Amino acid sequence: MPVALVVLATLLMGSVRADGAEPQSQSQAPGTLISDFPVQAPGVDGTAYLVSYWSMSEQSLPVEVTGMVFVPFGSAPAGGWPVVSYGHPTDGMAPSCAPSADPSTDVPDVNEMLDRGWEVVATDYQGEDNQSIVSAASGLQPHGVNLPTARNIIDIVRAASQLSAADASTKYVVWGYSQGASAATYVANIAAAYAPELTLEGVVATAPPSGLLEDFYGSPTDSASPFTLMYVAGYNSTYGDDVVPLNLTPLGMSFYNDLSQDCYDALASAMSPYQTDQVFTSTTPSLFFAILLATNDPWFIPQATSTPVLLVQGSADTTDTPLDTWVLWAHLCSLGQDTLLWEYPGLDHNDIVGSSMGDVEHWIADRFAGVSNPDTFSPNGQTGIQQSSCN
């Protein structure tokens, strides 16, 4: 990337990520619980609540968001249940894609976390609002725009603290996967200023997207990517057509129109017969789009925080590649960020969560227990795991 673009990206990130804006009214303050309903979640070792709450958009305007709160059975410890806030991967951009529509499958390995005595919260992200409790449309989910997504992940922790039956602690860890992992790195960067009443003990980013500008559109003859379409649509929805125009062919516009009702799998199936130049009119990001991609790229996070960060990566991942995650690790280390990287041999984007989850939960348990990081624990879910810390 040209030096001038890097400088512009860094400057813009500093302004985009400022968290001093006031909500429109006290009743719409970020994290304010709007509604909560106990729901059936067969097979889940806890009580499940579907909630709606206020969060903040990229422009620091109030936005209603939905999600799930899972409370362990039994009595909470002194100070309340420690909280794990989960950021889900790419699944779509419309209300029909809300993970809370199926509470039993909302969060991977939720029972193990509940059995450990952790409360688990999981945002749907703004735009994916569960229509059973939110009727007003808030537009497409801002896919790949990390500041509002990070706020959504934090604000559901605040909302859980207002749910009397939840008995939530102010201590929390964030775990994000894929899209949620990129947002999780931003949680680490904004949490202290955005939610000073909470204590962020650690952040886990599993298969985090980074290096967004590298071959963003791909070759004109590559297979058309639904991820690319969702980035373009999400940035257009967030920043406006004058800044990020919809550079779509008539075929591309038909896929764009499907985003308001179809989720990722259906979109991927529909786009699979086509190539990039059949969907997009240009395969070069405009200057403003490139700058905005950089401001939302963990490679350009501008400063270190005191929060320990764990990056988890599969060596065979072709969606969010090991090289990009190693560059992210090196960048965070260069800032002085307390960062640990675990790379699992032979695992791809879909395998990494299930195979690393036991190790991740051990790391999270150590954060809640106050164990220093880098952790002395060695992940043993796979042989040959490469571990790298900044120290």
C-alpha positions as CSV (number, residue, x, y, z in Angstrom):
1,M,0.0,0.0,0.0
2,P,1.4,3.5,-0.8
3,V,2.7,5.4,2.2
4,A,0.2,8.2,1.7
5,L,-2.7,5.8,1.8
6,V,-1.3,4.2,5.0
7,V,-1.0,7.7,6.6
8,L,-4.6,8.6,5.5
9,A,-5.9,5.3,6.8
10,T,-4.2,5.8,10.2
11,L,-5.6,9.4,10.5
12,L,-9.1,8.4,9.5
13,M,-9.1,5.4,11.9
14,G,-8.3,7.8,14.7
15,S,-11.4,9.8,13.9
16,V,-13.7,7.0,13.0
17,R,-13.0,5.1,16.2
18,A,-13.5,8.0,18.6
19,D,-16.0,7.0,21.2
20,G,-16.9,10.3,22.8
21,A,-20.2,10.9,21.1
22,E,-23.3,11.2,23.3
23,P,-26.4,9.1,22.6
24,Q,-29.5,11.0,21.5
25,S,-31.2,10.4,24.9
26,Q,-30.4,8.6,28.1
27,S,-33.1,6.0,27.4
28,Q,-31.1,5.1,24.2
29,A,-27.7,4.9,26.0
30,P,-25.5,2.2,24.6
31,G,-26.1,-1.1,26.3
32,T,-29.6,-0.2,27.7
33,L,-31.8,-3.3,27.8
34,I,-35.0,-2.8,25.8
35,S,-36.7,-6.1,26.2
36,D,-36.0,-9.7,27.3
37,F,-37.9,-13.0,26.9
38,P,-37.0,-16.5,28.1
39,V,-36.9,-18.8,25.1
40,Q,-36.6,-22.6,24.6
41,A,-33.1,-23.8,23.8
42,P,-33.2,-27.6,23.7
43,G,-30.0,-29.2,24.8
44,V,-28.5,-26.0,26.3
45,D,-27.2,-26.3,29.9
46,G,-28.7,-23.0,31.0
47,T,-31.5,-20.6,30.8
48,A,-31.8,-18.7,27.5
49,Y,-33.1,-15.2,27.0
50,L,-33.7,-13.4,23.7
51,V,-32.9,-9.7,24.3
52,S,-33.0,-6.4,22.5
53,Y,-30.8,-3.5,23.5
54,W,-29.4,-0.2,22.3
55,S,-26.0,0.1,20.7
56,M,-24.4,2.6,18.5
57,S,-23.9,2.8,14.7
58,E,-20.7,3.8,12.9
59,Q,-22.0,7.4,13.0
60,S,-22.6,7.1,16.8
61,L,-26.4,7.1,16.5
62,P,-28.6,4.8,18.6
63,V,-29.5,1.5,16.9
64,E,-31.5,-1.4,18.3
65,V,-29.8,-4.8,18.3
66,T,-30.9,-8.3,19.3
67,G,-29.1,-11.2,20.7
68,M,-29.0,-14.1,23.2
69,V,-28.1,-14.3,26.9
70,F,-27.3,-17.8,28.2
71,V,-27.3,-18.1,32.0
72,P,-25.8,-21.1,33.8
73,F,-28.0,-23.2,36.0
74,G,-27.5,-22.7,39.7
75,S,-26.4,-19.8,41.9
76,A,-24.0,-17.2,40.6
77,P,-20.7,-16.7,42.5
78,A,-20.0,-13.5,44.4
79,G,-19.8,-10.7,41.9
80,G,-21.9,-12.5,39.3
81,W,-21.2,-14.9,36.5
82,P,-18.1,-14.0,34.4
83,V,-19.3,-13.3,30.8
84,V,-18.1,-14.5,27.5
85,S,-19.3,-12.3,24.6
86,Y,-19.3,-14.2,21.3
87,G,-19.0,-12.5,17.9
88,H,-20.4,-14.8,15.1
89,P,-18.9,-15.4,11.7
90,T,-20.3,-14.3,8.3
91,D,-23.8,-15.6,7.9
92,G,-25.6,-12.9,6.0
93,M,-26.8,-9.3,6.3
94,A,-30.5,-9.6,6.8
95,P,-32.9,-10.2,9.7
96,S,-33.6,-13.7,8.4
97,C,-30.0,-14.6,9.2
98,A,-30.1,-13.7,12.9
99,P,-28.4,-16.5,14.8
100,S,-30.8,-16.0,17.7
101,A,-33.5,-17.5,15.6
102,D,-32.1,-20.9,16.6
103,P,-30.8,-20.4,20.2
104,S,-29.6,-24.0,20.5
105,T,-27.1,-23.6,17.7
106,D,-26.2,-19.9,18.3
107,V,-22.8,-20.4,20.0
108,P,-20.3,-23.2,19.4
109,D,-19.6,-25.2,22.5
110,V,-22.0,-23.2,24.6
111,N,-22.5,-26.0,27.1
112,E,-18.9,-26.3,28.0
113,M,-18.7,-22.6,28.7
114,L,-22.0,-22.7,30.8
115,D,-20.7,-25.7,32.7
116,R,-17.6,-23.8,33.6
117,G,-19.8,-21.2,35.2
118,W,-19.6,-18.6,32.5
119,E,-22.5,-16.6,31.2
120,V,-22.5,-16.5,27.4
121,V,-23.9,-13.6,25.4
122,A,-24.2,-13.5,21.6
123,T,-25.2,-10.4,19.5
124,D,-26.9,-10.8,16.2
125,Y,-25.2,-7.6,15.0
126,Q,-27.2,-4.6,13.9
127,G,-29.2,-5.2,10.7
128,E,-29.6,-8.9,11.6
129,D,-32.2,-8.1,14.2
130,N,-34.5,-10.9,15.3
131,Q,-37.8,-9.9,13.9
132,S,-39.8,-11.7,16.6
133,I,-39.0,-8.8,18.9
134,V,-37.8,-6.0,16.6
135,S,-40.1,-4.9,13.8
136,A,-38.2,-1.8,12.6
137,A,-35.6,-2.4,9.9
138,S,-32.2,-0.9,10.5
139,G,-30.8,-1.6,7.1
140,L,-28.3,-4.2,6.0
141,Q,-25.8,-5.4,8.6
142,P,-22.6,-3.4,8.1
143,H,-20.5,-6.3,7.1
144,G,-16.8,-5.8,7.7
145,V,-17.2,-2.4,9.4
146,N,-15.6,-3.2,12.7
147,L,-16.5,-0.3,15.0
148,P,-20.3,-0.8,15.1
149,T,-19.8,-4.5,15.3
150,A,-17.4,-4.2,18.2
151,R,-19.9,-1.9,20.0
152,N,-22.6,-4.5,19.5
153,I,-20.4,-7.1,21.1
154,I,-19.7,-4.9,24.1
155,D,-23.2,-3.5,24.5
156,I,-24.8,-6.9,24.9
157,V,-22.6,-7.4,28.0
158,R,-24.0,-4.2,29.4
159,A,-27.5,-5.3,28.5
160,A,-27.0,-8.6,30.4
161,S,-26.0,-6.7,33.5
162,Q,-29.5,-5.1,33.5
163,L,-31.2,-8.5,33.2
164,S,-31.9,-9.4,36.9
165,A,-32.1,-13.1,36.3
166,A,-28.7,-13.1,34.5
167,D,-26.7,-11.9,37.6
168,A,-23.8,-11.0,35.2
169,S,-20.3,-9.9,36.4
170,T,-18.6,-6.8,35.1
171,K,-15.7,-9.0,34.0
172,Y,-15.9,-10.4,30.5
173,V,-13.9,-12.0,27.7
174,V,-14.7,-11.6,24.0
175,W,-14.4,-14.5,21.6
176,G,-14.9,-13.8,17.9
177,Y,-14.7,-16.1,14.9
178,S,-14.0,-15.0,11.3
179,Q,-16.0,-11.7,10.9
180,G,-16.5,-11.7,14.6
181,A,-12.7,-12.2,15.1
182,S,-11.9,-9.0,13.2
183,A,-14.4,-7.1,15.3
184,A,-13.0,-8.6,18.5
185,T,-9.6,-7.0,17.8
186,Y,-11.4,-3.7,17.7
187,V,-13.2,-4.5,21.0
188,A,-9.7,-4.7,22.6
189,N,-8.9,-1.3,21.2
190,I,-12.1,0.6,22.2
191,A,-13.3,-1.2,25.3
192,A,-11.6,0.9,28.0
193,A,-12.9,4.1,26.6
194,Y,-16.3,2.9,25.4
195,A,-17.3,0.8,28.4
196,P,-15.1,1.8,31.4
197,E,-17.6,0.3,33.9
198,L,-16.7,-3.2,32.5
199,T,-13.4,-5.1,32.8
200,L,-12.2,-6.8,29.6
201,E,-10.0,-9.6,30.7
202,G,-9.0,-10.9,27.3
203,V,-9.9,-11.2,23.6
204,V,-9.8,-14.3,21.4
205,A,-9.8,-13.8,17.6
206,T,-10.2,-17.1,15.7
207,A,-9.4,-16.9,12.0
208,P,-9.5,-13.0,11.9
209,P,-9.9,-11.4,8.5
210,S,-7.0,-8.9,7.8
211,G,-5.0,-7.6,4.9
212,L,-8.3,-6.6,3.3
213,L,-6.8,-4.6,0.4
214,E,-4.7,-7.5,-0.8
215,D,-6.3,-8.6,-4.0
216,F,-9.7,-7.4,-2.7
217,Y,-11.7,-8.1,-5.8
218,G,-9.4,-10.8,-7.2
219,S,-8.9,-11.4,-10.9
220,P,-11.8,-10.5,-13.3
221,T,-12.1,-14.1,-14.2
222,D,-12.1,-15.5,-10.6
223,S,-15.3,-16.9,-9.3
224,A,-17.5,-14.1,-7.9
225,S,-17.2,-13.9,-4.1
226,P,-20.2,-13.4,-1.9
227,F,-17.8,-12.0,0.8
228,T,-16.7,-9.3,-1.6
229,L,-20.3,-8.4,-2.5
230,M,-21.1,-8.2,1.2
231,Y,-18.2,-5.9,1.9
232,V,-19.2,-3.6,-0.9
233,A,-22.9,-3.6,0.2
234,G,-22.0,-3.2,3.9
235,Y,-19.7,-0.2,3.2
236,N,-22.1,1.4,0.8
237,S,-24.9,1.0,3.5
238,T,-22.6,2.5,6.2
239,Y,-20.8,5.3,4.4
240,G,-23.2,6.2,1.6
241,D,-23.2,5.9,-2.2
242,D,-21.1,9.0,-2.7
243,V,-18.2,7.4,-0.7
244,V,-18.6,3.7,-1.6
245,P,-20.7,3.4,-4.8
246,L,-22.3,0.1,-5.8
247,N,-20.0,-0.8,-8.7
248,L,-22.3,-3.6,-9.7
249,T,-23.5,-4.9,-13.1
250,P,-27.2,-5.6,-13.6
251,L,-26.5,-9.2,-12.5
252,G,-24.6,-7.9,-9.5
253,M,-27.5,-5.7,-8.6
254,S,-29.8,-8.7,-8.6
255,F,-27.5,-10.4,-6.1
256,Y,-27.4,-7.2,-4.0
257,N,-31.2,-7.1,-3.9
258,D,-31.1,-10.7,-2.5
259,L,-29.0,-9.6,0.5
260,S,-32.1,-8.2,2.2
261,Q,-33.6,-11.7,2.4
262,D,-31.0,-14.4,1.5
263,C,-28.3,-15.6,3.9
264,Y,-24.7,-16.5,3.0
265,D,-25.2,-20.1,1.9
266,A,-28.0,-19.2,-0.6
267,L,-26.0,-16.3,-1.9
268,A,-22.9,-18.3,-2.4
269,S,-24.8,-21.0,-4.3
270,A,-26.5,-18.4,-6.6
271,M,-23.2,-16.6,-7.3
272,S,-21.0,-19.7,-7.9
273,P,-21.6,-20.0,-11.7
274,Y,-20.4,-16.4,-12.3
275,Q,-17.0,-14.7,-12.3
276,T,-16.0,-11.4,-10.8
277,D,-16.3,-9.2,-13.9
278,Q,-19.9,-10.4,-14.4
279,V,-20.8,-9.1,-11.0
280,F,-18.6,-6.0,-10.5
281,T,-18.0,-3.2,-13.0
282,S,-14.5,-2.5,-11.6
283,T,-12.0,-4.7,-9.8
284,T,-10.0,-1.8,-8.3
285,P,-11.2,-0.2,-5.1
286,S,-11.7,3.6,-5.3
287,L,-9.4,5.7,-3.1
288,F,-12.1,6.4,-0.5
289,F,-13.1,2.7,-0.4
290,A,-9.5,1.7,0.0
291,I,-9.0,4.1,2.9
292,L,-12.1,2.8,4.6
293,L,-11.1,-0.8,4.2
294,A,-7.8,0.1,5.8
295,T,-9.5,1.8,8.8
296,N,-11.4,-1.4,9.3
297,D,-8.4,-3.7,9.0
298,P,-6.7,-5.0,12.1
299,W,-3.4,-4.5,10.3
300,F,-3.8,-0.8,11.0
301,I,-4.9,-0.8,14.6
302,P,-3.0,2.3,15.9
303,Q,-2.2,1.6,19.5
304,A,-1.7,-1.1,22.1
305,T,-4.0,-1.8,25.1
306,S,-3.5,-3.7,28.3
307,T,-5.9,-6.4,27.2
308,P,-4.3,-9.8,26.4
309,V,-5.1,-10.9,22.8
310,L,-5.0,-14.5,21.5
311,L,-5.0,-15.2,17.8
312,V,-6.0,-18.7,16.7
313,Q,-5.3,-19.8,13.1
314,G,-5.5,-22.9,11.0
315,S,-2.5,-23.5,8.8
316,A,-4.7,-24.7,5.9
317,D,-7.1,-21.8,6.0
318,T,-7.6,-20.3,2.5
319,T,-10.3,-17.9,3.6
320,D,-8.4,-15.9,6.2
321,T,-4.9,-17.0,5.6
322,P,-2.1,-17.9,8.0
323,L,0.2,-15.3,6.4
324,D,-2.3,-12.5,7.0
325,T,-2.7,-13.5,10.7
326,W,1.1,-13.7,11.1
327,V,1.4,-10.1,9.7
328,L,-1.4,-9.1,12.2
329,W,0.5,-10.7,15.1
330,A,3.7,-8.9,14.0
331,H,1.9,-5.6,13.8
332,L,0.3,-6.0,17.2
333,C,3.6,-7.0,18.7
334,S,5.3,-3.9,17.1
335,L,2.8,-1.8,19.1
336,G,3.6,-3.5,22.3
337,Q,0.3,-5.3,22.5
338,D,0.3,-8.4,24.7
339,T,-0.4,-10.9,21.9
340,L,-0.2,-14.7,21.6
341,L,-0.6,-16.7,18.3
342,W,-1.5,-20.4,18.1
343,E,-1.3,-22.0,14.6
344,Y,-2.9,-25.4,14.2
345,P,-1.4,-27.6,11.5
346,G,-3.7,-28.9,8.8
347,L,-6.8,-27.1,9.9
348,D,-8.9,-25.0,7.6
349,H,-11.4,-22.2,8.2
350,N,-14.3,-24.5,9.1
351,D,-12.2,-27.0,11.2
352,I,-10.4,-24.5,13.4
353,V,-13.2,-23.7,15.9
354,G,-14.1,-27.2,17.0
355,S,-10.4,-28.4,17.2
356,S,-9.2,-25.4,19.2
357,M,-12.1,-24.7,21.4
358,G,-10.9,-26.7,24.4
359,D,-7.6,-24.9,24.3
360,V,-9.3,-21.5,23.9
361,E,-11.6,-22.2,26.9
362,H,-8.5,-23.0,29.0
363,W,-7.0,-19.7,28.0
364,I,-10.2,-17.9,28.8
365,A,-10.4,-19.6,32.2
366,D,-6.9,-18.4,33.0
367,R,-7.9,-14.8,32.1
368,F,-10.8,-15.0,34.5
369,A,-8.5,-16.5,37.1
370,G,-6.0,-13.6,36.8
371,V,-3.2,-15.7,35.3
372,S,-0.6,-13.6,33.6
373,N,-0.2,-13.6,29.8
374,P,1.7,-15.0,27.9
375,D,0.2,-18.1,29.4
376,T,2.3,-21.0,30.5
377,F,-0.4,-23.3,29.2
378,S,0.5,-25.2,26.0
379,P,-2.4,-26.1,23.6
380,N,-2.6,-29.8,23.0
381,G,-5.6,-30.2,20.8
382,Q,-3.3,-31.0,17.9
383,T,0.3,-32.0,17.7
384,G,2.8,-29.5,16.3
385,I,0.9,-26.4,17.2
386,Q,3.2,-23.3,16.7
387,Q,3.0,-20.8,19.5
388,S,4.4,-17.3,19.3
389,S,4.2,-14.5,21.8
390,C,5.6,-11.0,21.6
391,N,7.9,-11.5,24.7
